[in-house]
Amino acid sequence: MILTKLIYSMAVSCGLASGAMAQVVNDCDWQSAAANLAEPWEDNTRTFSEGRVRLALIDTWEPASAAFHILVLSPPDDELGIRQCKMISQTSSLGFTGIEFSMLEARYDPAIGLIFQVPGFEYANDGIDNTPIGLEFTLNQATGAITVEKFLNRE
């Protein structure tokens, strides 16, 4: 874990953002079912903004090489007072190989909103080596906009 955090910190500080395989933010679907919350729940969910924002690690089990997603429950609320539900994934059909949720960091910038950073791994096309990555995503609670950037480890 320490190595992953070091790689992540170096990638972020060097500005090694990659848009080549951009991450996606989709509306919640079958992947967001409660049965897919990664166990133990208390270690894989966090709240922010006095409980109005919740992030959770999702493990869909299959495909095993890309089963992890990040669930985002946040404002704005709909007409019934229900928060929006979004999923951050590697692609529209694949999750990540791993997300180190315990290393999730958050900060607030009034001009941007909530800013989250978390290290993880993405599925490599060769199917052999998985690529260490860092994700940074922002959440504007007023509009519900979520933006995601991926930072690659490049040696």
N, C-alpha and C positions, 0 to 999 in steps of 0.2 A: 504494500500500500504506500509506503514512503516513496518508493521508486516511482510509482504512478503519479503521486502528488508532485514530485520533483519534475517529471516529464511534462505534466500538465502546466505547472507554473512557468517552466521555461518556454513552452509553446505560446502561452498567453503573453508573457512578457516580450517575446520576440515578434508577436503579431502574426503568427503563422496561421492565419485564417484560411479556410478552404471553402470555396463555393462550388467546387467541381461536382460534388455529390451533396447537394444541399439537403439538410434535414427538413422534415415536413411537420406541420401542425395541422391535425385533422380534428373534426368533431369526434366526440366519443362514440364508440361502436361496441361490438361484442368484446373487444379486448379490454374494455374498461370495467367489465363485470367484477363484482366483489370477490368472486372466486379466484380472480387473477391477481389480487393484491399480494405482493411478495411477503412471505413470512420471515420473521415475525413482524406483524403489522406495526407495533410500536417503534421498531427500528427503521421502517421503510415508509413512513409518512411524517410530514412536518407541516406546521401551520405558520402563517405570517399575517401581518396586518390585523392583529386581534382576532385571528381565526377566520377572517373573510377569504383568505387564500390558503388552499391546501395543495401540497404536492405529494404524490405517492408513486412508489415504484411498482410497476406492473410486470408480472412474469407470466406470459402466455404459454410457456413450456414448449411450444412448437412455433416455428421451426427452432430447434434447440440452439442453433448457431446465431439466431437473431430474435430472441424471445423477450427482450426487455424494452419497456417503453416508460415514459414519464407522464403521469396523469396530472392535469392542472385543473383544479376547481377554483373559479375566481369570479369577481364582478366583471362586467355588469350583470345584474340580475335580470331575469325576464319579467314579464307582467305578473307572474305568480310568485316572484321573489326567489326563484331558483337560479343559482349561479351557473355560469357557462361551464361546460365540461369539454376540455381539449386534451389531445394526446400528442406528445412529441415522440417521433419515431425516426429511424434512419431513412426509410423510404415510405411510400404509401402502403407497401405490403410487408415491410420488414421492420423489426425493432432493432435494438442494438445487441451485440454479443454480451455486453455487461455494462452496468452502471454502478459506480461506487457511491451509492446514495449516502452512506455515512460521511462522505467527504463533501457533501453539498454545502456550498457557501452562498450567503445572500447578503445583499446590501441595497440601500435605497438611494436613488438620485431623483430629486424633485423634478428635474427636466426630462427624465426618462421613465421612471417608475421603479419597480422592483427588478433587480438584476441578480440572476442566479448563475453559479458556475459549478460544474460537476465533472469529474473525470470518468472515463469509461473506455469501452472498446467497441469497434464496429467490425462487422463481418467483412473479411477480405475476399475479393472475387476469386482468388486462387483456392479458397477453402482450407488453406493450411495455416497461415499466419493471420491473426487478428490484429487490427491496427489500433494502437492506443490513441485515444482522442480526448479532448476536453470540449465540453459543451458550455456555451454561454447563451442564456436566453433571457429576454426581458419581457416584462408584463406591465402594460399600461392598464390599470384597473378602471380608469374612466371610459376607455374605448374597448377594452378587452383584447387589444392587439398584442400578439405574442410574436417576437422575432427570435430566430435561433441562428447562431453561428457555431461552426465546428472548427476546432484548432487541432491540427495534426502534429504528431511527434515526428520531426524530420531531423535525422542525425547527419 
